Amino acid sequence: MERGHEIIKDRKIGDLVDTQEIINYLLRLSDAKLTLLKKLLNISRDQERILSTDEAENLDQVLEKKQGVMDKIDLLDREFLDKYDILKKALGIGNLQELEGQNIPGLDKLQERIGEIMEVLGEINIIDENNTKKIKENISKLQGNLKTIQTGKKVISGYGKPLEETPSIFIDKKR
């Protein structure tokens, strides 16, 4: 911790302003990500409800919505990582935990927000695991139904064939 404290003391005012701007930007990115993750959590819950009630028609629509939100989160993550790397280089640290106990405005709030993000991600992960199990169960049921239908088609096709009359030839040897 002493090392991080020295780093901050050795910085010029301009560097601290840039660092503060980066922390504020990371905080805004984290807020946006948290909002999107909460939206993703609600979509995952909708998906769970749909899988439980066999409303398969709506599943595609929910999955498309979910993918759209995940794409936006990926963009935020890339931007966050870029700025986070800049911040680490500016402060000469490997991660934010090295700065614990130091009075850097916004840092505590950023770490708190990251903790909230991790909580929501955990909730989403649990729901998604359950949804994956339900999807696999539904696929197994559908495969069983498909086999039954195929067997039924074979049976029906045997009954539905018209009798083919084959000419029979009898040779009368008595004559």
N, C-alpha and C positions, 0 to 999 in steps of 0.2 A: 504494500500500500504506500509505503514511503516513496517508492519510485514514481508512482502515478502523481503523487502530490508535488514532487520536484518538477515533473514534466509540466504540470499546469503553472507552477510558479515561473518557470523559464519561458513560457509562451508570451508573446507580445499581445497587446490588447486586440489587435486585428485578428490574430489567430484564434483568440477566445471568442470573438464575435462570429467568426466563420464556424467554429466548433459549435457554438450555441445555435446558429442558424441550421446546421446539419442536424443537431439533436431535435430542434423544433420540427424540421422537415420529416425526420424519422418518426416523430410522434404523430404527425398528421398522416403519414403513410400507415402507421399502426392503427390509428383510429379508423381509417378507411377500410383497412383489412378486417378489423373487428366487426365493422358494420356488415361487410360482405360475408364474413363467416357466420354471423347470426342469420343472415338471409339463407345461406347454404344449409344451416342447421334446420331452419323451417322447411326448406325444400326436402331435406332428407327425411324429416318427419312426415311430410306429405307422401313421399315415396313409400315410407313404411306403412302408412294408412292404405295406400292404393294396393300394395302387395298383400295386405291382410284382408282386403275386401274384394279381391279379384277384379279390380277395375283396370284391366290391362290396357284398355284403349287410351287411358290418360297417362300411362307410364312413359311413353315416348316423349310426350310434351314435358313432363317433369324432368326427365333425363336431359333433354335439350336445355332447359332452364338451368339445371345444375351445372352442365358443362360450360354454359356462358358465364356463370358466376365464377367457376373455377379458373377460367381463362383470365378473367379480370384480376383474380387473386394472384395468379402467376405473374402478371405484369407488375403488380405492386411488390411482390416478393423480389423480383429482379431489381427493381429500382431501390428497394430497401437495402439489398445486399451491396449494391454499388456504393450507396452513400455510407453504409455501415463500414465498408472497407476503407473509405476515405477518412472517416472519423477515427478508426483504429490507427491508421497511419499518422494522422495529425496528432494523436495523443500518445503514440508509441506504445500501444497496448495490444494484447491478443484478443481480449474480450472485455465486455463491460463490467464483469465481476471484479476485475482488477481495480476499478475505481470506486468500489463500495466504501462508504464512510466519508467520501469527499463531497464537498458542497458544490456540485455542478448543477445549476438550474435545469430542470426538466429531465434529468437523468433518472431520478426515482420514479417519476411519472411514466417514463418510457419503459423502465423495467416492470412496473406494475401493469402497463398495457400489454406487454409481451406475455406476462403471466396470465392475463385474462384471455389472450389469444390461445395460449396453450390449453386452457380449460375448455374453451369452446371446441378446439380441435379434438380434444379427448372425447367430448360428447358426440361430435360428428362421427368419430371413428367407431364408437360403440354402436351407434345406429346403423352405420354403413356395414359393419360386420353382420349385424342381424339381417339387414336387407339382402346381403349377399347370400346368406343361408336360405332365406325365403325364396330368392330367385332360383337357387339350385334345387330346392324342393319342388318349386313350380315346374321347372324344366323336367325333373324326374317324373312328375305326374303326367306332364304332357307327352313324354316319351312313352310312358305306359299306355296312355290313351291312344297314341298313334299306332302302337303295336296291336292293340285291340281292334282298332279300325281296319288296319291292314289285314288282319286275320279274318275279320268279318267280310271284307271285300272279296277275299279268296273264296270263302264259303259261299257267298252270294253269287259269285261269278260261276261257280259250279252248278248252282240251281238254275241260273238264268239262261244257260245255253240251250238252244233248241236242239231237239233230237235230230241227229243227222241220219237220214235213211241211207243205209248202205244196201246196194242191191245184193240180193242173195241169189246165188245160182245153185239150183238143185238139178242134179242130173238124175233123171229117172232111168234106172237100169233095167226095169221090168219090161220094157218094150222090146 
